[in-house]
Amino acid sequence: MKNKIRVHRAMREITQEQLAAGLGVTRQTIIAIEKGKYDPSLSLAFRIARFFNVRVDELFLDDEPAPES
Amino acid sequence: MKRNTFYLLIGFTGLVLVGILYLAIQLSLPILIQGAFLVAVLVLYAVKRTVAETVEDERTNVITQHAAVATLSVFWVIFLLVSLGQVVFSFSTPLGFHLPPPPSPFAPPPDNALHLGRFGLAQLGLLGLMIVLYGSFRIYYARKFGDWESDEE
């Protein structure tokens, strides 16, 4: 799943370390999420969205193709 | 306690346990190593709670979960293979389905302690294999979920 965490971090000039500390996760987890290697749980996704004060769907983009109807 | 100090403590405890194992063998006292091992595990679990700098987040838990499930999926097959082999050995002996041979003055006396010891060795080997499997799967899933990824920051 693609996401805009890196963009929002850059806009607020927050390092991965600071974001990780604010969310109570490791920096490796932030790196893995930003690179799309790990999809966070709903709970963590909402926490990240709250951290940046944006909606979850503004932060995470579904790159799965839509099912054909 | 710092994490590296904890790892040193694990190594030191392992060395002490090897010494106690040697002593238990010399004294033919299995309860000695069993008791020492139980106490060591309890102490290490208690000390682990005081280790600082340990952040366990959901990704760590996911890696642990995947590694544990994968280990079990492979290990039960290996465990069953070894067990089936041992069952065949067990039932091929005079105590199994076969009739006991006529008593011979040259036959050695049955040594149940030796059989139990071999069973223990087989179990230790399997446990060692399980640890190797788990470690390998952990490394695999840690890489899959982005461990050791570098970043420009």
Backbone of each chain as ProteinMPNN parsed JSONL, in Angstrom:
{"seq_chain_A": "MKNKIRVHRAMREITQEQLAAGLGVTRQTIIAIEKGKYDPSLSLAFRIARFFNVRVDELFLDDEPAPES", "coords_chain_A": {"N_chain_A": [[0.847, -1.198, 0.0], [0.552, 2.151, -0.916], [1.756, 5.255, 0.488], [1.665, 8.573, 1.99], [3.377, 9.355, 3.952], [6.043, 10.146, 4.104], [5.971, 12.528, 2.71], [4.305, 14.127, 4.317], [5.837, 14.168, 6.575], [8.07, 15.533, 5.687], [6.902, 17.988, 5.118], [6.361, 18.927, 7.642], [8.812, 18.904, 8.74], [9.802, 16.72, 10.257], [11.699, 14.135, 11.686], [12.29, 10.618, 10.957], [12.907, 9.302, 13.292], [11.81, 10.984, 15.261], [9.103, 10.795, 14.611], [8.707, 8.063, 15.028], [9.201, 7.922, 17.788], [7.11, 9.486, 18.719], [4.959, 7.907, 18.07], [5.438, 5.597, 19.387], [6.753, 3.435, 18.251], [9.303, 1.508, 16.482], [12.056, 3.005, 14.672], [12.687, 1.546, 12.465], [10.25, 0.464, 11.779], [8.857, 2.699, 10.85], [10.428, 3.287, 8.608], [9.974, 0.93, 7.151], [7.213, 1.134, 6.661], [7.057, 3.511, 5.174], [8.464, 2.743, 2.907], [6.762, 0.918, 1.888], [7.0, -1.696, 2.577], [5.802, -2.765, 4.732], [2.496, -2.993, 5.825], [0.719, -0.994, 7.979], [-1.224, -1.719, 10.997], [-4.79, -1.096, 11.396], [-5.158, 0.402, 13.675], [-2.6, 1.579, 14.117], [-2.414, 2.989, 11.753], [-4.456, 4.899, 12.062], [-3.385, 6.242, 14.259], [-1.102, 7.37, 13.137], [-2.285, 9.051, 11.292], [-3.666, 10.775, 13.009], [-1.464, 11.912, 14.256], [-0.418, 13.503, 12.225], [-2.549, 15.046, 11.835], [-4.431, 14.568, 9.788], [-6.765, 12.919, 7.514], [-7.181, 9.334, 7.388], [-7.461, 8.289, 4.799], [-6.253, 10.235, 3.347], [-3.68, 9.828, 3.782], [-2.974, 7.17, 3.278], [-2.912, 5.227, 0.335], [-4.842, 3.182, -1.659], [-3.506, 0.756, -3.621], [-4.48, -1.419, -4.878], [-6.11, -3.004, -7.634], [-9.426, -2.047, -8.538], [-12.257, -4.172, -7.955], [-13.878, -5.861, -10.675], [-17.166, -5.028, -11.698]], "CA_chain_A": [[0.0, 0.0, 0.0], [1.34, 3.391, -0.979], [1.366, 6.243, 1.497], [2.302, 9.895, 1.854], [3.965, 9.707, 5.251], [7.3, 10.865, 3.877], [5.621, 13.892, 2.293], [3.808, 14.863, 5.481], [6.988, 14.357, 7.472], [8.907, 16.596, 5.115], [6.186, 19.265, 5.268], [6.448, 19.368, 9.043], [10.23, 18.778, 9.107], [9.898, 15.729, 11.345], [12.54, 12.991, 11.295], [11.691, 9.292, 11.205], [13.132, 9.008, 14.712], [10.818, 11.743, 16.039], [7.782, 10.206, 14.345], [8.676, 6.765, 15.713], [9.081, 8.168, 19.233], [5.767, 10.008, 18.963], [3.966, 6.837, 17.894], [5.808, 4.446, 20.227], [7.221, 2.3, 17.441], [10.717, 1.646, 16.14], [12.33, 3.756, 13.429], [12.643, 0.56, 11.384], [8.848, 0.318, 11.368], [8.525, 3.869, 10.019], [11.112, 3.094, 7.325], [9.291, -0.152, 6.431], [5.904, 1.632, 6.188], [7.299, 4.495, 4.102], [8.919, 2.051, 1.699], [5.707, 0.016, 1.443], [7.344, -3.093, 2.9], [4.919, -3.222, 5.806], [1.239, -2.256, 5.958], [0.409, -0.901, 9.418], [-2.579, -2.108, 11.405], [-5.728, 0.031, 11.379], [-4.902, 1.224, 14.864], [-1.406, 2.396, 13.889], [-2.721, 3.911, 10.661], [-5.209, 6.025, 12.639], [-2.473, 7.018, 15.116], [-0.24, 8.178, 12.263], [-3.137, 10.114, 10.738], [-3.891, 11.753, 14.085], [-0.192, 12.601, 14.484], [-0.267, 14.531, 11.192], [-3.808, 15.779, 11.792], [-5.083, 14.386, 8.483], [-7.59, 11.713, 7.48], [-6.412, 8.135, 7.012], [-7.447, 8.108, 3.346], [-5.339, 11.21, 2.75], [-2.315, 9.365, 4.08], [-2.743, 5.853, 2.663], [-3.583, 5.093, -0.959], [-5.029, 1.78, -2.017], [-3.014, 0.533, -4.989], [-5.092, -2.639, -5.42], [-7.104, -2.669, -8.666], [-10.83, -2.181, -8.097], [-12.894, -5.378, -8.528], [-14.805, -5.583, -11.783], [-18.553, -5.278, -11.309]], "C_chain_A": [[0.881, 1.248, 0.0], [0.869, 4.358, 0.108], [2.158, 7.54, 1.316], [2.965, 10.324, 3.155], [5.231, 10.543, 5.064], [7.016, 12.337, 3.516], [5.183, 14.721, 3.496], [4.93, 15.115, 6.495], [7.848, 15.523, 6.997], [8.242, 17.956, 5.288], [6.327, 19.817, 6.678], [7.879, 19.304, 9.59], [10.405, 17.881, 10.342], [10.769, 14.577, 10.859], [11.801, 11.688, 11.567], [11.789, 8.934, 12.682], [12.081, 9.702, 15.579], [9.424, 11.153, 15.85], [7.643, 8.876, 15.089], [8.473, 6.952, 17.215], [7.673, 8.643, 19.579], [4.703, 8.932, 18.883], [4.254, 5.617, 18.766], [6.166, 3.215, 19.437], [8.703, 2.504, 17.134], [10.869, 2.45, 14.841], [12.274, 2.801, 12.235], [11.221, 0.381, 10.867], [8.432, 1.488, 10.476], [9.155, 3.72, 8.633], [10.356, 2.06, 6.488], [7.946, 0.32, 5.879], [6.115, 2.592, 5.017], [7.696, 3.814, 2.798], [7.886, 1.056, 1.178], [6.005, -1.451, 1.702], [6.402, -3.658, 3.952], [3.67, -2.336, 5.834], [0.859, -2.2, 7.434], [-1.002, -1.39, 9.722], [-3.472, -0.874, 11.335], [-5.441, 0.993, 12.516], [-3.701, 2.149, 14.643], [-1.652, 3.408, 12.776], [-3.483, 5.135, 11.187], [-4.306, 6.894, 13.518], [-1.568, 7.917, 14.272], [-1.046, 9.353, 11.705], [-3.394, 11.199, 11.776], [-2.634, 12.59, 14.329], [-0.041, 13.761, 13.485], [-1.532, 15.378, 11.039], [-4.448, 15.745, 10.396], [-5.971, 13.145, 8.552], [-6.752, 10.532, 7.006], [-6.326, 7.997, 5.489], [-6.635, 9.19, 2.622], [-3.899, 10.718, 2.842], [-1.992, 8.065, 3.339], [-3.56, 5.722, 1.387], [-3.653, 3.619, -1.32], [-4.554, 1.561, -3.451], [-3.52, -0.777, -5.584], [-6.074, -2.241, -6.518], [-8.523, -2.924, -8.157], [-11.452, -3.424, -8.722], [-13.877, -5.012, -9.625], [-16.228, -5.928, -11.378], [-19.314, -5.942, -12.446]], "O_chain_A": [[1.813, 1.381, 0.793], [-0.266, 4.284, 0.579], [3.159, 7.596, 0.602], [3.099, 11.517, 3.427], [5.455, 11.521, 5.777], [7.716, 13.251, 3.953], [5.621, 15.857, 3.678], [4.956, 16.14, 7.175], [8.286, 16.367, 7.777], [8.909, 18.953, 5.568], [6.404, 21.03, 6.877], [8.122, 19.611, 10.757], [11.061, 18.245, 11.318], [10.593, 14.097, 9.74], [10.818, 11.657, 12.308], [10.873, 8.34, 13.251], [11.53, 9.106, 16.504], [8.659, 11.025, 16.806], [6.61, 8.594, 15.696], [7.684, 6.244, 17.84], [7.111, 8.252, 20.603], [3.668, 9.022, 19.542], [3.424, 4.715, 18.876], [5.926, 2.089, 19.873], [9.285, 3.533, 17.478], [9.944, 2.555, 14.036], [11.87, 3.186, 11.138], [11.005, 0.173, 9.673], [7.744, 1.3, 9.473], [8.514, 3.988, 7.617], [10.12, 2.259, 5.297], [7.571, -0.043, 4.764], [5.434, 2.496, 3.996], [7.311, 4.256, 1.716], [8.102, 0.42, 0.147], [5.365, -2.338, 1.137], [6.223, -4.871, 4.054], [3.76, -1.109, 5.861], [0.695, -3.24, 8.072], [-1.857, -1.467, 8.84], [-2.984, 0.251, 11.229], [-5.473, 2.213, 12.355], [-3.764, 3.342, 14.937], [-1.168, 4.538, 12.834], [-3.19, 6.267, 10.802], [-4.433, 8.118, 13.531], [-1.299, 9.063, 14.631], [-0.568, 10.486, 11.649], [-3.348, 12.39, 11.468], [-2.706, 13.794, 14.573], [0.403, 14.851, 13.845], [-1.582, 16.301, 10.226], [-4.938, 16.758, 9.897], [-5.934, 12.406, 9.535], [-5.746, 10.703, 6.317], [-5.279, 7.642, 4.946], [-6.365, 9.073, 1.427], [-3.027, 11.138, 2.082], [-0.882, 7.882, 2.839], [-4.744, 6.059, 1.355], [-2.65, 2.906, -1.289], [-5.129, 2.113, -4.389], [-3.066, -1.204, -6.646], [-6.797, -1.255, -6.37], [-8.778, -3.891, -7.44], [-11.208, -3.71, -9.894], [-14.601, -4.02, -9.542], [-16.478, -6.981, -10.791], [-20.502, -6.233, -12.307]]}, "seq_chain_B": "MKRNTFYLLIGFTGLVLVGILYLAIQLSLPILIQGAFLVAVLVLYAVKRTVAETVEDERTNVITQHAAVATLSVFWVIFLLVSLGQVVFSFSTPLGFHLPPPPSPFAPPPDNALHLGRFGLAQLGLLGLMIVLYGSFRIYYARKFGDWESDEE", "coords_chain_B": {"N_chain_B": [[18.505, -2.273, 33.138], [20.939, -2.602, 30.572], [20.586, -3.584, 27.097], [22.722, -5.035, 25.943], [24.096, -5.875, 28.22], [22.245, -7.645, 29.189], [22.341, -9.638, 27.206], [24.931, -10.529, 27.658], [24.557, -11.586, 30.186], [22.871, -13.722, 29.564], [24.654, -15.344, 28.12], [26.553, -15.896, 30.113], [24.927, -17.257, 31.948], [24.336, -19.494, 30.423], [26.867, -20.721, 30.299], [27.263, -21.341, 33.011], [25.178, -23.155, 33.318], [26.045, -25.231, 31.672], [28.21, -26.106, 33.174], [26.839, -26.983, 35.465], [25.386, -29.032, 34.31], [27.435, -30.821, 33.7], [28.232, -31.437, 36.295], [25.877, -32.608, 37.252], [25.819, -34.891, 35.67], [28.106, -36.193, 36.578], [27.338, -36.693, 39.197], [25.161, -38.251, 38.788], [22.585, -37.101, 38.946], [19.787, -36.052, 37.904], [17.874, -34.134, 38.675], [19.275, -31.935, 39.484], [20.279, -30.444, 37.224], [17.859, -30.019, 36.014], [16.404, -28.487, 37.884], [18.141, -26.275, 38.106], [18.036, -25.291, 35.498], [15.347, -24.538, 35.269], [15.183, -22.52, 37.237], [17.035, -20.726, 36.152], [15.768, -19.975, 33.746], [13.446, -18.719, 34.749], [14.605, -16.593, 36.17], [15.885, -15.228, 34.059], [13.666, -14.45, 32.506], [12.474, -12.711, 34.335], [14.47, -10.752, 34.608], [14.522, -9.818, 32.024], [12.377, -8.131, 31.826], [13.296, -5.809, 32.907], [14.946, -4.764, 31.077], [16.118, -2.041, 29.3], [15.571, 0.196, 26.5], [14.189, -1.395, 24.761], [12.017, -1.598, 22.255], [9.084, -2.938, 21.42], [7.124, -3.258, 18.804], [4.127, -3.382, 16.717], [5.006, -4.408, 14.259], [7.21, -5.947, 14.935], [5.875, -7.88, 16.397], [4.328, -9.038, 14.382], [6.321, -10.154, 12.787], [7.35, -12.062, 14.591], [5.067, -13.668, 14.92], [4.609, -14.696, 12.277], [7.03, -16.068, 11.911], [6.852, -17.983, 13.941], [4.586, -19.489, 13.203], [5.418, -20.48, 10.709], [7.616, -22.006, 11.527], [6.349, -23.965, 13.095], [4.8, -25.184, 11.101], [6.717, -26.474, 9.538], [8.113, -27.906, 11.447], [6.431, -29.823, 12.639], [6.229, -31.807, 10.76], [8.873, -32.793, 10.568], [9.164, -33.638, 13.202], [7.242, -35.657, 13.343], [8.301, -37.429, 11.453], [10.724, -38.245, 12.693], [9.645, -39.354, 15.008], [8.099, -41.456, 13.944], [10.121, -43.077, 12.937], [11.363, -43.761, 15.341], [9.303, -45.162, 16.547], [9.137, -47.396, 14.912], [11.639, -48.552, 15.458], [11.217, -49.055, 18.159], [9.1, -50.933, 18.207], [10.284, -52.971, 16.876], [11.957, -54.246, 18.524], [12.646, -56.786, 21.065], [10.853, -56.145, 23.099], [8.731, -55.172, 21.8], [6.391, -55.881, 19.209], [7.517, -58.222, 18.328], [8.326, -61.584, 19.285], [10.074, -62.284, 22.31], [13.552, -63.227, 22.175], [15.033, -66.446, 22.825], [16.454, -66.865, 26.105], [19.841, -65.948, 26.464], [23.105, -66.639, 27.527], [25.002, -64.856, 26.718], [23.839, -62.49, 26.028], [23.583, -58.978, 26.523], [22.477, -57.306, 29.534], [19.269, -55.635, 29.673], [19.317, -52.132, 29.201], [17.766, -49.677, 30.434], [18.244, -47.061, 31.185], [20.115, -46.169, 29.361], [18.602, -46.144, 26.996], [16.734, -44.158, 27.647], [18.433, -41.994, 27.859], [19.314, -41.754, 25.21], [16.934, -41.058, 24.04], [16.55, -38.577, 25.204], [18.736, -37.235, 24.056], [17.973, -37.27, 21.374], [15.725, -35.657, 21.543], [16.917, -33.248, 22.335], [18.391, -32.697, 20.038], [16.28, -32.299, 18.222], [15.081, -30.076, 19.386], [17.146, -28.226, 19.122], [17.171, -28.051, 16.337], [14.66, -26.932, 15.957], [15.063, -24.404, 17.066], [16.961, -23.403, 15.292], [15.443, -23.408, 12.94], [13.431, -21.547, 13.658], [14.968, -19.231, 14.076], [15.969, -18.862, 11.475], [13.582, -18.446, 10.024], [12.733, -16.127, 11.279], [14.691, -14.301, 10.496], [14.164, -14.327, 7.757], [11.48, -13.292, 7.63], [11.869, -10.864, 8.913], [13.472, -9.537, 7.08], [11.66, -9.48, 4.987], [9.658, -7.796, 5.991], [10.961, -5.416, 6.116], [13.203, -5.038, 7.842], [16.568, -4.039, 8.547], [16.58, -2.309, 6.488], [17.966, 0.448, 4.864], [18.094, 4.039, 5.14], [17.982, 7.399, 3.893], [18.156, 9.241, 5.911]], "CA_chain_B": [[19.652, -2.989, 32.577], [21.086, -2.385, 29.128], [20.326, -4.795, 26.327], [23.956, -5.816, 25.78], [24.365, -6.525, 29.509], [21.324, -8.782, 29.26], [22.877, -10.695, 26.347], [26.087, -11.088, 28.381], [24.004, -12.402, 31.278], [22.384, -14.974, 28.956], [25.841, -16.153, 27.819], [27.134, -16.348, 31.383], [24.008, -18.266, 32.492], [24.54, -20.706, 29.616], [28.116, -21.36, 30.736], [27.014, -21.915, 34.345], [24.311, -24.329, 33.137], [26.88, -26.323, 31.142], [28.948, -26.605, 34.346], [25.907, -27.742, 36.321], [25.074, -30.272, 33.582], [28.579, -31.719, 33.914], [28.159, -31.877, 37.7], [24.73, -33.51, 37.378], [26.202, -36.171, 35.06], [29.064, -36.831, 37.489], [26.632, -37.156, 40.41], [23.951, -38.982, 38.334], [21.493, -36.42, 39.645], [19.112, -35.232, 36.879], [17.098, -33.026, 39.258], [20.188, -30.797, 39.645], [20.266, -29.614, 36.022], [16.47, -29.628, 35.741], [16.09, -27.383, 38.795], [18.964, -25.116, 37.742], [17.537, -24.749, 34.23], [14.066, -23.869, 35.545], [15.487, -21.278, 37.958], [17.712, -19.813, 35.216], [14.77, -19.429, 32.812], [12.592, -17.784, 35.487], [15.399, -15.384, 36.463], [16.105, -14.481, 32.813], [12.409, -13.797, 32.142], [12.267, -11.589, 35.264], [15.445, -9.698, 34.281], [14.195, -9.278, 30.693], [11.412, -7.041, 31.993], [13.983, -4.582, 33.322], [15.847, -4.327, 30.006], [15.696, -0.776, 28.691], [15.823, 0.381, 25.067], [13.526, -2.414, 23.954], [10.708, -1.183, 21.746], [8.454, -4.012, 20.655], [5.903, -2.716, 18.212], [3.289, -4.38, 16.031], [5.749, -5.082, 13.19], [7.994, -6.987, 15.604], [4.953, -8.968, 16.735], [3.941, -9.72, 13.139], [7.473, -10.982, 12.394], [7.378, -13.191, 15.515], [3.924, -14.54, 14.597], [4.862, -15.397, 11.016], [8.144, -17.006, 12.107], [6.389, -19.088, 14.785], [3.678, -20.343, 12.414], [6.219, -21.182, 9.697], [8.416, -23.014, 12.241], [5.459, -25.084, 13.449], [4.374, -25.872, 9.871], [7.794, -27.365, 9.09], [8.635, -28.753, 12.52], [5.585, -30.989, 12.967], [6.544, -32.865, 9.788], [10.147, -33.384, 10.99], [8.924, -34.317, 14.484], [6.515, -36.899, 13.051], [9.244, -38.324, 10.77], [11.626, -38.825, 13.698], [8.84, -40.192, 15.903], [7.747, -42.689, 13.238], [11.339, -43.89, 12.934], [11.576, -44.308, 16.683], [8.242, -46.149, 16.802], [9.543, -48.622, 14.212], [12.714, -49.126, 16.27], [10.663, -49.511, 19.437], [8.289, -52.139, 18.033], [11.102, -54.04, 16.277], [12.768, -54.86, 19.586], [11.941, -57.876, 21.755], [9.773, -55.649, 23.96], [7.637, -54.719, 20.963], [5.481, -56.898, 18.704], [8.214, -59.488, 18.139], [8.47, -62.424, 20.487], [11.44, -62.172, 22.838], [14.399, -64.375, 21.833], [15.32, -67.301, 23.993], [17.515, -66.276, 26.932], [21.193, -66.345, 26.102], [24.053, -66.192, 28.557], [25.9, -63.822, 26.183], [23.106, -61.255, 25.759], [23.769, -57.978, 27.589], [21.231, -56.99, 30.238], [18.617, -54.431, 29.137], [19.76, -50.92, 29.862], [16.716, -48.686, 30.2], [18.796, -45.721, 31.365], [20.771, -45.807, 28.1], [17.546, -45.798, 26.044], [16.179, -42.862, 28.047], [19.444, -40.997, 27.515], [19.279, -41.542, 23.755], [15.686, -40.331, 23.777], [16.84, -37.187, 25.571], [19.629, -36.661, 23.04], [17.162, -37.036, 20.176], [14.884, -34.492, 21.822], [17.783, -32.068, 22.308], [18.679, -32.435, 18.627], [15.078, -31.728, 17.616], [14.905, -28.729, 19.942], [18.152, -27.397, 18.458], [16.689, -27.844, 14.968], [13.529, -26.01, 16.048], [15.618, -23.068, 17.295], [17.588, -22.976, 14.028], [14.342, -23.097, 12.023], [12.786, -20.311, 14.094], [15.904, -18.143, 13.792], [16.015, -18.636, 10.028], [12.326, -17.831, 9.595], [12.709, -14.751, 11.812], [15.528, -13.482, 9.611], [13.446, -14.209, 6.487], [10.346, -12.373, 7.736], [12.382, -9.536, 9.257], [13.882, -8.931, 5.801], [10.452, -9.25, 4.195], [8.929, -6.658, 6.532], [11.732, -4.181, 6.096], [14.324, -4.866, 8.767], [17.872, -3.788, 7.928], [16.471, -1.37, 5.363], [18.636, 1.695, 5.197], [17.404, 5.21, 4.662], [18.934, 8.497, 3.711], [18.207, 10.13, 7.082]], "C_chain_B": [[19.713, -2.754, 31.073], [20.95, -3.72, 28.38], [21.574, -5.677, 26.187], [24.336, -6.541, 27.072], [23.491, -7.756, 29.663], [21.836, -9.948, 28.411], [24.092, -11.356, 26.995], [25.622, -12.018, 29.494], [23.494, -13.743, 30.74], [23.567, -15.908, 28.687], [26.458, -16.74, 29.077], [26.257, -17.453, 31.991], [24.168, -19.594, 31.742], [25.784, -21.463, 30.059], [27.934, -22.047, 32.093], [26.183, -23.196, 34.216], [25.099, -25.518, 32.576], [27.682, -26.957, 32.284], [28.067, -27.461, 35.242], [25.515, -29.061, 35.657], [26.188, -31.306, 33.793], [28.532, -32.314, 35.332], [27.027, -32.9, 37.883], [25.047, -34.883, 36.792], [27.141, -36.935, 35.992], [28.362, -37.43, 38.702], [25.436, -38.044, 40.074], [22.701, -38.421, 39.009], [20.749, -35.502, 38.659], [18.39, -34.015, 37.442], [17.942, -31.759, 39.391], [20.118, -29.874, 38.418], [18.841, -29.16, 35.712], [16.069, -28.419, 36.584], [16.838, -26.12, 38.396], [18.439, -24.457, 36.47], [16.244, -23.959, 34.444], [14.307, -22.522, 36.217], [16.104, -20.253, 36.997], [16.698, -19.161, 34.265], [13.887, -18.397, 33.514], [13.328, -16.473, 35.756], [15.573, -14.549, 35.192], [14.824, -13.77, 32.351], [12.156, -12.575, 33.02], [13.199, -10.43, 34.908], [15.095, -9.034, 32.957], [13.225, -8.091, 30.793], [12.088, -5.719, 32.327], [14.898, -4.042, 32.221], [15.288, -3.074, 29.341], [15.942, -0.842, 27.185], [15.151, -0.688, 24.209], [12.148, -1.907, 23.535], [10.161, -2.333, 20.924], [7.166, -3.461, 20.09], [5.194, -3.8, 17.408], [4.039, -5.098, 14.917], [6.608, -6.209, 13.763], [7.1, -8.187, 15.905], [4.53, -9.756, 15.492], [5.065, -10.652, 12.676], [7.524, -12.238, 13.273], [6.277, -14.191, 15.182], [4.19, -15.37, 13.346], [5.953, -16.446, 11.19], [7.685, -18.218, 12.912], [5.501, -20.048, 13.996], [4.467, -21.15, 11.383], [7.051, -22.288, 10.348], [7.559, -24.236, 12.574], [5.079, -25.892, 12.215], [5.437, -26.856, 9.393], [8.116, -28.387, 10.183], [7.766, -29.979, 12.793], [5.873, -32.141, 12.011], [7.834, -33.581, 10.216], [9.953, -34.202, 12.27], [8.232, -35.664, 14.243], [7.435, -37.912, 12.368], [10.138, -39.037, 11.782], [10.848, -39.773, 14.606], [8.477, -41.514, 15.241], [8.939, -43.641, 13.194], [11.57, -44.551, 14.276], [10.535, -45.366, 17.022], [8.611, -47.481, 16.147], [10.641, -49.335, 15.006], [12.14, -49.791, 17.521], [9.915, -50.832, 19.272], [9.061, -53.273, 17.353], [11.913, -54.779, 17.327], [11.98, -55.97, 20.275], [10.798, -57.4, 22.64], [8.56, -55.214, 23.141], [6.763, -55.875, 20.513], [6.161, -58.266, 18.558], [8.286, -60.273, 19.445], [9.902, -62.276, 21.014], [12.258, -63.409, 22.472], [14.641, -65.238, 23.061], [16.48, -66.713, 24.804], [18.888, -66.834, 26.559], [22.152, -65.85, 27.174], [24.957, -65.056, 28.066], [25.19, -62.485, 25.946], [23.337, -60.255, 26.89], [22.445, -57.693, 28.288], [20.59, -55.728, 29.649], [19.036, -53.2, 29.934], [18.757, -49.8, 29.562], [17.246, -47.257, 30.295], [19.437, -45.228, 30.069], [19.726, -45.385, 27.076], [16.956, -44.431, 26.355], [17.135, -41.742, 27.665], [19.436, -40.685, 26.035], [18.028, -40.764, 23.351], [15.882, -38.846, 24.073], [17.718, -36.499, 24.55], [18.859, -36.343, 21.766], [16.289, -35.799, 20.354], [15.694, -33.198, 21.763], [18.105, -31.68, 20.868], [17.494, -31.772, 17.947], [14.845, -30.301, 18.083], [15.89, -27.756, 19.29], [17.714, -27.055, 17.032], [15.553, -26.826, 14.949], [14.03, -24.569, 16.221], [16.246, -22.524, 16.01], [16.507, -22.573, 13.022], [13.713, -21.754, 12.364], [13.673, -19.108, 13.779], [15.929, -17.813, 12.307], [14.733, -17.948, 9.539], [12.214, -16.385, 10.085], [13.508, -13.824, 10.905], [14.791, -13.246, 8.287], [12.33, -13.17, 6.576], [10.787, -10.964, 8.135], [12.824, -8.808, 7.989], [12.648, -8.571, 4.976], [9.709, -7.999, 4.669], [9.842, -5.469, 6.82], [12.789, -3.994, 7.167], [15.592, -4.687, 7.955], [17.758, -2.953, 6.658], [17.176, -0.086, 5.768], [17.828, 2.857, 4.62], [18.384, 6.366, 4.618], [19.094, 9.358, 4.951], [19.318, 9.736, 8.037]], "O_chain_B": [[18.689, -2.712, 30.39], [21.161, -4.801, 28.929], [21.497, -6.901, 26.297], [24.83, -7.667, 27.039], [23.923, -8.779, 30.194], [21.777, -11.103, 28.834], [24.275, -12.57, 26.905], [26.197, -13.082, 29.723], [23.665, -14.778, 31.384], [23.506, -17.102, 28.982], [26.836, -17.911, 29.116], [26.769, -18.457, 32.487], [24.139, -20.669, 32.341], [25.766, -22.688, 30.182], [28.384, -23.174, 32.3], [26.436, -24.187, 34.9], [24.856, -26.665, 32.952], [27.818, -28.178, 32.357], [28.479, -28.519, 35.717], [25.333, -30.077, 36.329], [25.932, -32.486, 34.029], [28.757, -33.507, 35.539], [27.188, -33.912, 38.566], [24.618, -35.909, 37.321], [27.007, -38.145, 36.18], [28.718, -38.507, 39.179], [24.765, -38.54, 40.979], [21.881, -39.156, 39.56], [21.045, -34.31, 38.584], [18.298, -32.982, 36.777], [17.409, -30.65, 39.409], [19.922, -28.667, 38.557], [18.633, -28.055, 35.21], [15.481, -27.46, 36.084], [16.262, -25.033, 38.348], [18.397, -23.231, 36.365], [16.059, -22.875, 33.89], [13.722, -21.51, 35.831], [15.751, -19.073, 37.019], [16.757, -17.958, 34.009], [13.606, -17.334, 32.96], [12.769, -15.388, 35.596], [15.432, -13.326, 35.221], [14.875, -12.639, 31.869], [11.69, -11.54, 32.543], [12.783, -9.271, 34.903], [15.333, -7.84, 32.773], [13.247, -7.179, 29.966], [11.541, -4.646, 32.072], [15.544, -3.008, 32.39], [14.146, -3.048, 28.882], [16.463, -1.833, 26.675], [15.513, -0.862, 23.045], [11.235, -1.803, 24.353], [10.697, -2.668, 19.867], [6.213, -3.221, 20.832], [5.593, -4.965, 17.409], [3.759, -6.265, 14.64], [6.725, -7.28, 13.169], [7.486, -9.339, 15.708], [4.391, -10.978, 15.537], [4.818, -11.775, 12.236], [7.716, -13.345, 12.768], [6.508, -15.4, 15.161], [4.021, -16.589, 13.35], [5.837, -17.565, 10.691], [8.073, -19.348, 12.613], [5.642, -21.266, 14.103], [4.227, -22.343, 11.199], [7.179, -23.379, 9.792], [7.971, -25.378, 12.37], [5.035, -27.121, 12.258], [5.114, -27.939, 8.903], [8.358, -29.562, 9.905], [8.278, -31.045, 13.135], [5.778, -33.308, 12.39], [7.893, -34.811, 10.229], [10.493, -35.299, 12.413], [8.584, -36.675, 14.852], [7.369, -39.107, 12.658], [10.295, -40.258, 11.743], [11.324, -40.86, 14.936], [8.532, -42.568, 15.875], [8.794, -44.848, 13.386], [11.922, -45.728, 14.358], [10.837, -46.348, 17.701], [8.428, -48.548, 16.732], [10.592, -50.548, 15.207], [12.509, -50.905, 17.89], [10.068, -51.743, 20.086], [8.566, -54.397, 17.26], [12.493, -55.827, 17.042], [10.769, -56.078, 20.083], [9.868, -58.161, 22.909], [7.499, -54.924, 23.692], [6.424, -56.751, 21.309], [5.518, -59.312, 18.644], [8.305, -59.711, 20.54], [10.839, -62.157, 20.224], [11.726, -64.519, 22.457], [14.469, -64.791, 24.196], [17.394, -66.121, 24.229], [19.057, -68.038, 26.367], [22.001, -64.733, 27.669], [25.598, -64.374, 28.866], [25.84, -61.47, 25.695], [23.296, -60.617, 28.065], [21.388, -57.833, 27.673], [21.302, -54.843, 29.176], [19.102, -53.222, 31.163], [18.884, -49.078, 28.573], [16.778, -46.359, 29.596], [19.333, -44.054, 29.712], [19.915, -44.397, 26.365], [16.704, -43.636, 25.45], [16.715, -40.679, 27.207], [19.535, -39.527, 25.631], [18.059, -39.929, 22.447], [15.45, -37.979, 23.314], [17.497, -35.337, 24.208], [19.054, -35.294, 21.153], [16.134, -34.996, 19.434], [15.239, -32.189, 21.224], [18.098, -30.502, 20.514], [17.655, -30.812, 17.194], [14.464, -29.429, 17.302], [15.538, -26.626, 18.95], [17.865, -25.921, 16.579], [15.476, -25.974, 14.064], [13.501, -23.638, 15.613], [16.091, -21.349, 15.677], [16.621, -21.553, 12.342], [13.485, -20.923, 11.485], [13.195, -18.09, 13.279], [15.912, -16.645, 11.92], [14.782, -17.002, 8.753], [11.668, -15.527, 9.392], [13.075, -12.717, 10.585], [14.782, -12.135, 7.757], [12.227, -12.283, 5.729], [10.157, -9.982, 7.743], [12.581, -7.611, 7.837], [12.588, -7.511, 4.352], [9.193, -7.233, 3.855], [9.534, -4.624, 7.661], [13.237, -2.868, 7.38], [15.676, -5.132, 6.81], [18.69, -2.884, 5.856], [17.0, 0.406, 6.883], [16.994, 2.676, 3.733], [19.459, 6.324, 5.215], [20.053, 10.123, 5.052], [19.499, 10.379, 9.071]]}, "name": "protein", "num_of_chains": 2, "seq": "MKNKIRVHRAMREITQEQLAAGLGVTRQTIIAIEKGKYDPSLSLAFRIARFFNVRVDELFLDDEPAPESMKRNTFYLLIGFTGLVLVGILYLAIQLSLPILIQGAFLVAVLVLYAVKRTVAETVEDERTNVITQHAAVATLSVFWVIFLLVSLGQVVFSFSTPLGFHLPPPPSPFAPPPDNALHLGRFGLAQLGLLGLMIVLYGSFRIYYARKFGDWESDEE"}
